[in-house]
């Protein structure tokens, strides 16, 4: 009887195992990997959820299933490539990513985990899904990023010809004076240069509808202005006054009053130069300061800063430039350097100060409030062009991987 019971147990166990195997069969063979029927079903269910408000026909269902299978094949190929390349995502990197995802959705990590687990999902399953996505992203960057090259000519062409970039441009507020003759325009420009108020001159002499408002027009982007105007005023600094502009209506003088937009930003910048000496085993800190002070005294006594910087400075980046660092805003240089720079008067030779790099003294040559609008717009434009080329290259790369792979799709219907 005991043996009969064991036999029955084995038979039941085998039957259960067979049922499990029947529930999840191999759907696709992809090189050395497998895609299971449950993965296809899960992907298809997700697709159907997106189109739940539509009536899905049998033909549509077949198309959706084909899309899901192709997506899983591409995913599997990338994961196999990651495995061969040894790509790994550490738990700490994964945790940091999940914390950012939670924060972006206004959750603490604990709240995020509870929300996932209280629904139909599983936090552990979500972790592995995110880990898989991070691995695929890393594979894609490794395969694609090095293939992208944007030349200066290509970028300039993109800036000139892509109409979608117009939305990045700031709105401009301008004043305008319109007169009939060139001599009138030139006479008014001469008065403006001598200090006469633009608004008063517009009110008194302008022949257009803006005269009653001191020549003040409405906020407009450059692409919303007549091309004659936009070519003359766009990307100019606040306060810029154009030469006379001839049109069919007469002669115009424009003044840029203000800019506004997401990419409008002004930054205080300093043009400075310095000399750096670095302590070493042959010259301790005190000896370094003494030697640097001798150089400083020579400059104060009339020798050229640039000559001595070229001869003595141990900053390889600036020494050959006479010590000049170029125009820089805050947050770029060492904190001690910036503190000295912003508090020093133009043309003065600072006292010796120490940073993590060694001992310095500096001279501020000029300061300015720099309009970064054009720079920021070009940075955004570059990122858009790069993203476009990245997607194109990624598509080509994935298509080539798919073409080279061994793929056998099982008929499970």
FIRO-734253 format. One line per 2 residues: number of its first residue (from 1); for each residue x, y, z of C-alpha. Coordinates in Angstrom, 1 decimal, always signed. Example, Ala and Ser with C-alpha at 12.3 -4.5 7.8 and 13.67 -1.06 7.14 Angstrom:
2
1) +12.3:-4.5:+7.8; +13.7:-1.1:+7.1
END
This chain:
413
1) +0.0:+0.0:+0.0; +2.9:+2.3:+0.8
3) +4.4:+1.8:-2.6; +1.0:+2.4:-4.3
5) +0.8:+5.8:-2.4; +4.3:+6.8:-3.5
7) +3.5:+5.8:-7.1; +0.3:+7.9:-7.0
9) +2.2:+10.8:-5.6; +4.8:+10.6:-8.4
11) +2.1:+10.4:-11.0; +0.3:+13.4:-9.6
13) +3.6:+15.3:-9.4; +4.4:+14.5:-13.0
15) +0.9:+15.5:-14.2; +1.2:+18.9:-12.3
17) +4.7:+19.4:-13.9; +3.3:+18.7:-17.3
19) +0.5:+21.1:-16.8; +3.0:+23.8:-15.7
21) +5.1:+23.1:-18.8; +2.0:+23.4:-21.0
23) +1.1:+26.7:-19.4; +4.5:+28.2:-20.4
25) +6.0:+27.0:-23.6; +8.9:+28.3:-25.7
27) +7.6:+31.0:-28.0; +10.8:+32.1:-29.7
29) +14.4:+30.9:-29.9; +16.8:+33.8:-30.2
31) +20.5:+32.7:-30.7; +21.3:+31.2:-27.3
33) +18.3:+32.5:-25.5; +14.6:+31.8:-25.2
35) +11.4:+33.8:-25.1; +8.6:+32.1:-23.3
37) +4.9:+32.2:-24.2; +4.2:+33.9:-20.8
39) +6.4:+36.8:-21.8; +4.5:+37.3:-25.1
41) +1.2:+37.1:-23.2; +2.4:+39.7:-20.7
43) +3.6:+42.0:-23.4; +0.4:+41.6:-25.3
45) -1.7:+42.3:-22.2; +0.2:+45.5:-21.7
47) -0.4:+46.6:-25.3; -4.1:+45.7:-25.0
49) -4.4:+47.8:-21.9; -3.2:+50.8:-23.9
51) -5.9:+50.3:-26.5; -8.6:+49.2:-24.1
53) -11.0:+51.9:-25.4; -10.8:+50.6:-29.0
55) -12.3:+47.6:-30.7; -9.4:+45.3:-31.5
57) -10.1:+43.1:-34.6; -8.5:+39.7:-35.1
59) -6.2:+41.2:-37.7; -5.2:+44.0:-35.4
61) -4.5:+41.5:-32.6; -2.2:+39.6:-35.0
63) -0.3:+42.8:-35.7; +0.0:+43.7:-32.0
65) +1.3:+40.2:-31.2; +3.9:+40.5:-34.0
67) +5.0:+43.8:-32.6; +5.3:+42.4:-29.1
69) +7.3:+39.4:-30.3; +9.7:+41.6:-32.3
71) +10.2:+43.9:-29.3; +11.0:+40.9:-27.1
73) +13.5:+39.6:-29.7; +15.3:+42.9:-29.8
75) +15.4:+43.1:-26.0; +16.7:+39.5:-25.8
77) +19.5:+40.2:-28.3; +20.6:+43.3:-26.3
79) +20.6:+41.4:-23.0; +22.7:+38.6:-24.6
81) +25.1:+41.3:-25.8; +25.2:+42.7:-22.3
83) +25.9:+39.3:-20.9; +28.8:+38.7:-23.3
85) +30.2:+42.1:-22.6; +29.9:+41.7:-18.8
87) +27.6:+44.6:-18.3; +26.3:+44.7:-14.8
89) +24.1:+47.1:-12.8; +25.0:+47.2:-9.1
91) +22.4:+47.2:-6.4; +23.5:+50.7:-5.3
93) +23.0:+52.1:-8.9; +19.7:+50.4:-9.1
95) +18.6:+51.7:-5.7; +19.6:+55.3:-6.7
97) +17.6:+55.0:-9.9; +14.5:+53.8:-8.1
99) +14.8:+56.6:-5.5; +14.9:+59.1:-8.4
101) +11.8:+57.5:-10.0; +10.0:+57.7:-6.7
103) +11.0:+61.3:-6.1; +9.9:+62.3:-9.6
105) +6.4:+60.9:-8.8; +6.4:+62.7:-5.4
107) +6.9:+59.5:-3.3; +9.3:+58.6:-0.7
109) +10.9:+55.2:-1.4; +8.8:+53.5:+1.3
111) +5.6:+55.1:-0.2; +6.7:+54.0:-3.7
113) +7.2:+50.4:-2.6; +3.9:+50.3:-0.7
115) +2.1:+51.7:-3.8; +3.6:+49.0:-6.1
117) +2.9:+46.1:-3.7; -0.6:+47.3:-2.9
119) -1.6:+47.2:-6.5; -1.3:+44.2:-8.9
121) +2.5:+44.5:-9.2; +5.5:+43.3:-7.2
123) +8.3:+45.6:-6.1; +10.9:+42.9:-6.7
125) +9.6:+42.3:-10.2; +9.7:+46.0:-10.8
127) +13.4:+46.2:-9.6; +14.4:+43.5:-12.1
129) +12.5:+45.2:-14.9; +14.3:+48.5:-14.1
131) +17.6:+46.7:-13.9; +17.0:+45.2:-17.3
133) +16.2:+48.6:-18.8; +19.4:+50.1:-17.3
135) +21.4:+47.3:-18.8; +19.8:+47.8:-22.2
137) +20.4:+51.5:-22.0; +24.1:+50.9:-21.3
139) +24.4:+48.5:-24.2; +22.8:+51.0:-26.5
141) +25.1:+53.8:-25.4; +28.1:+51.6:-25.9
143) +27.0:+50.5:-29.4; +25.6:+53.8:-30.7
145) +27.2:+56.8:-29.0; +30.7:+56.3:-30.6
147) +29.1:+56.1:-34.1; +27.6:+59.6:-33.9
149) +29.5:+62.5:-35.3; +28.1:+66.0:-35.7
151) +30.3:+68.3:-37.8; +30.3:+72.1:-37.5
153) +28.8:+72.4:-41.0; +26.0:+70.0:-40.2
155) +25.2:+71.8:-36.9; +25.2:+75.2:-38.6
157) +22.9:+73.9:-41.3; +20.6:+72.5:-38.7
159) +20.4:+75.8:-36.8; +19.5:+77.7:-40.0
161) +17.0:+75.3:-41.5; +15.1:+73.5:-38.7
163) +11.9:+75.4:-38.2; +11.2:+73.6:-34.8
165) +14.1:+75.6:-33.2; +12.1:+78.8:-33.5
167) +10.2:+77.9:-30.4; +13.5:+78.1:-28.4
169) +14.0:+81.8:-29.4; +13.1:+84.4:-26.8
171) +10.4:+87.0:-27.2; +11.8:+90.4:-27.7
173) +10.4:+93.8:-26.7; +11.6:+96.6:-28.9
175) +11.0:+100.3:-29.5; +10.7:+101.6:-33.0
177) +11.0:+104.9:-34.8; +9.7:+105.1:-38.4
179) +10.5:+108.2:-40.6; +10.2:+108.9:-44.3
181) +13.7:+109.8:-45.3; +17.3:+108.5:-44.6
183) +18.4:+112.0:-43.6; +15.7:+112.1:-40.9
185) +16.7:+108.7:-39.6; +20.4:+109.6:-39.5
187) +19.6:+112.9:-37.7; +17.6:+111.0:-35.0
189) +20.4:+108.4:-34.6; +22.9:+111.2:-34.0
191) +20.6:+112.7:-31.3; +20.2:+109.2:-29.7
193) +24.0:+108.8:-29.6; +24.3:+112.2:-27.9
195) +22.0:+111.1:-25.2; +18.5:+112.1:-26.2
197) +15.7:+109.8:-24.9; +14.6:+107.2:-27.5
199) +11.0:+107.3:-26.2; +10.7:+111.0:-26.5
201) +12.1:+111.0:-30.0; +9.7:+108.3:-31.0
203) +6.7:+110.2:-29.6; +7.8:+113.4:-31.4
205) +9.0:+112.2:-34.8; +7.9:+108.6:-35.5
207) +5.3:+108.2:-38.3; +3.9:+104.8:-37.2
209) +1.2:+103.7:-34.8; +3.6:+103.0:-32.0
211) +4.6:+106.6:-31.7; +2.0:+107.4:-29.0
213) +3.5:+104.7:-26.8; +7.0:+106.0:-27.2
215) +7.7:+103.6:-30.0; +7.1:+100.5:-27.8
217) +5.8:+97.5:-29.7; +4.4:+94.2:-28.4
219) +6.4:+91.1:-27.4; +7.4:+89.0:-30.4
221) +9.8:+86.3:-31.3; +12.3:+87.1:-34.1
223) +10.5:+84.8:-36.5; +7.3:+86.7:-36.0
225) +8.9:+90.0:-37.1; +9.6:+91.3:-40.6
227) +12.9:+89.6:-41.7; +14.5:+93.0:-42.1
229) +13.9:+93.6:-38.4; +14.8:+90.2:-37.1
231) +18.1:+90.1:-39.0; +19.0:+93.5:-37.4
233) +17.9:+93.0:-33.8; +17.9:+89.2:-33.0
235) +20.7:+88.0:-30.7; +21.8:+91.5:-29.9
237) +22.4:+92.7:-26.3; +19.8:+94.6:-24.3
239) +19.9:+98.3:-25.2; +21.2:+97.7:-28.7
241) +20.1:+100.3:-31.3; +20.1:+99.4:-34.9
243) +21.4:+101.6:-37.8; +18.6:+102.8:-40.1
245) +16.7:+100.0:-41.8; +15.0:+100.7:-45.1
247) +11.7:+99.2:-45.9; +8.7:+100.0:-48.2
249) +7.3:+102.1:-45.4; +10.3:+104.3:-44.9
251) +13.3:+104.1:-42.6; +13.3:+102.4:-39.2
253) +15.4:+102.6:-36.0; +15.0:+99.8:-33.5
255) +16.0:+99.5:-29.9; +16.1:+96.2:-28.0
257) +14.4:+96.8:-24.6; +14.1:+93.3:-23.0
259) +14.1:+89.6:-23.7; +12.0:+86.8:-22.1
261) +11.9:+83.1:-22.4; +13.0:+79.7:-21.0
263) +16.6:+80.2:-22.3; +17.1:+83.8:-21.4
265) +19.9:+83.9:-18.7; +22.5:+86.5:-17.7
267) +25.7:+85.6:-15.9; +28.3:+87.8:-14.2
269) +31.7:+86.9:-15.6; +35.3:+87.9:-14.9
271) +38.3:+88.0:-17.2; +41.3:+87.4:-15.0
273) +44.9:+86.1:-15.1; +47.0:+84.5:-12.5
275) +50.4:+83.0:-11.6; +50.5:+79.6:-9.8
277) +53.4:+78.0:-8.0; +53.1:+74.5:-6.6
279) +55.0:+73.3:-3.5; +57.1:+70.2:-4.0
281) +59.7:+68.1:-2.2; +62.3:+70.5:-3.4
283) +60.4:+73.7:-2.4; +58.1:+73.6:+0.7
285) +55.0:+75.8:+1.1; +56.9:+78.7:+2.8
287) +59.6:+78.8:+0.2; +57.0:+78.7:-2.5
289) +55.2:+81.7:-1.1; +58.5:+83.6:-0.8
291) +59.3:+82.9:-4.4; +55.8:+83.8:-5.6
293) +55.9:+87.1:-3.7; +59.2:+88.0:-5.5
295) +57.4:+87.6:-8.8; +54.4:+89.6:-7.5
297) +56.7:+92.5:-6.5; +58.3:+92.5:-9.9
299) +54.9:+93.0:-11.5; +54.0:+95.8:-9.1
301) +57.3:+97.4:-10.0; +56.4:+97.5:-13.6
303) +57.3:+94.2:-15.3; +54.7:+92.7:-17.6
305) +52.4:+90.2:-15.9; +52.1:+88.1:-19.1
307) +55.9:+87.8:-19.5; +56.4:+86.6:-15.9
309) +53.3:+84.2:-16.1; +54.8:+82.7:-19.3
311) +58.1:+82.2:-17.6; +57.2:+81.2:-14.0
313) +53.6:+80.0:-13.8; +53.1:+76.3:-13.2
315) +49.6:+76.2:-14.5; +50.2:+74.6:-17.9
317) +46.8:+75.7:-19.2; +47.2:+79.4:-18.8
319) +51.0:+80.0:-18.6; +51.4:+80.2:-22.3
321) +48.4:+82.6:-22.5; +50.1:+85.1:-20.2
323) +48.2:+83.7:-17.2; +44.8:+84.5:-18.7
325) +41.9:+82.2:-17.9; +39.3:+83.6:-20.3
327) +35.8:+84.8:-19.4; +34.4:+82.6:-16.6
329) +31.4:+82.7:-14.3; +31.1:+81.4:-10.8
331) +31.2:+77.7:-10.0; +34.1:+76.9:-12.3
333) +37.2:+77.8:-10.3; +38.3:+76.8:-6.8
335) +36.3:+78.6:-4.1; +39.3:+80.5:-2.7
337) +40.2:+81.7:-6.2; +36.6:+82.9:-6.9
339) +36.4:+84.7:-3.5; +39.6:+86.6:-4.3
341) +38.5:+87.3:-7.8; +35.1:+88.7:-7.0
343) +36.4:+91.0:-4.3; +39.4:+92.3:-6.1
345) +39.2:+95.6:-8.0; +40.0:+95.7:-11.7
347) +43.7:+96.2:-12.4; +44.9:+95.4:-8.8
349) +47.4:+92.6:-8.1; +45.8:+90.5:-5.4
351) +47.6:+89.2:-2.3; +48.9:+85.6:-2.4
353) +46.3:+83.0:-1.6; +46.2:+79.2:-1.4
355) +43.9:+76.7:-3.2; +44.0:+72.9:-3.5
357) +46.4:+73.4:-6.5; +49.0:+75.6:-4.8
359) +49.7:+79.3:-4.2; +48.4:+82.1:-6.6
361) +48.0:+85.7:-7.0; +45.7:+87.2:-9.7
363) +44.6:+90.3:-11.5; +41.1:+91.0:-12.7
365) +41.2:+92.6:-16.2; +37.5:+93.1:-16.9
367) +34.0:+92.1:-15.7; +30.7:+91.8:-17.6
369) +27.1:+90.7:-17.3; +27.0:+88.2:-20.1
371) +23.9:+87.3:-22.1; +24.0:+83.5:-22.3
373) +20.7:+83.2:-24.3; +22.4:+82.3:-27.6
375) +24.7:+79.8:-25.9; +21.9:+78.0:-24.1
377) +19.7:+77.8:-27.3; +22.6:+76.3:-29.2
379) +23.2:+73.8:-26.4; +19.6:+72.7:-26.5
381) +19.6:+72.6:-30.3; +22.8:+70.4:-30.3
383) +21.1:+68.0:-27.8; +18.0:+67.8:-30.1
385) +20.2:+67.1:-33.1; +22.2:+64.5:-31.2
387) +19.0:+62.8:-29.9; +17.7:+62.6:-33.5
389) +20.9:+61.1:-34.8; +21.1:+58.8:-31.8
391) +17.6:+57.4:-32.6; +18.5:+57.0:-36.2
393) +21.7:+55.2:-35.4; +20.0:+53.0:-32.8
395) +17.4:+52.0:-35.2; +20.0:+51.0:-37.8
397) +22.1:+49.1:-35.1; +19.1:+47.2:-33.8
399) +18.0:+46.3:-37.3; +21.4:+45.0:-38.1
401) +21.5:+42.9:-34.9; +18.1:+41.4:-35.8
403) +19.2:+40.6:-39.3; +22.3:+38.8:-38.1
405) +20.6:+36.8:-35.3; +19.2:+33.2:-35.5
407) +15.5:+33.6:-34.7; +12.9:+30.8:-34.7
409) +9.4:+31.8:-33.9; +7.2:+28.8:-32.8
411) +3.7:+28.4:-33.9; +1.8:+28.2:-30.6
413) -1.7:+28.8:-31.9
END
